[in-house]
Structures are given as structure tokens and as C-alpha cells.
Amino acid sequence: MSLQEELGFRVVGTRERIGRHHGVWRDVMLIERRSAVTGA
């Protein structure tokens, strides 16, 4: 997650056990980056 944090993203939430991949349940992290420019 360090690359995303360096680019200004932050963790908004985590969805636990939302999907299976190769038989393993995976969590999904929701991230966002707010823009300093609005309406453009």
C-alpha cells in the first residue's frame, strides 16, 4: 500500500471476505484520493 500512500491515496474502508480467488477468501480495501481542483 505504500505506493498508493505516496501518491496521496488513503484507506476509506475494508470489505472483508468479499471474493474468492483460487479458493481463498480475499479482503478488498477501498481507497480514495481527493482532488485539490473541483469543477474542472
N, C-alpha and C positions, 0 to 999 in steps of 0.2 A: 504494500500500500504506500510505500514511501515515495514512489514516482508521482502518484496522484496527489499526495500531500504537497510535494514540491511545486506542482502546477496549480495549487490553490483549491483543490477539491477537499471536501470534508465529509465525514461519515454522517449520514442523516438517520440511518436505522439499519437493522439487520433482520432479515426474514429467515427463520430457522427451518431447516429441513424442507425446503420449498421444491427441490427437484432431485431426481436420481440420475447419477452418471456412473455407468459401469457397476451398478448395484450398490453404490454408496450414496447415501442422502447428503446433499450439499446445502450449505447456507448461502444466502445471497446478501451482499452488502449494498445498500442504497447510498450513493454519493451524489453530491451536487457541488457546483461552483457558481457562485453568484457573479453576475456581470456588473462592472462599475458603470457601464453605459446602459441606459434604459431608453427604450423607444427608438433605438437605431437599428 
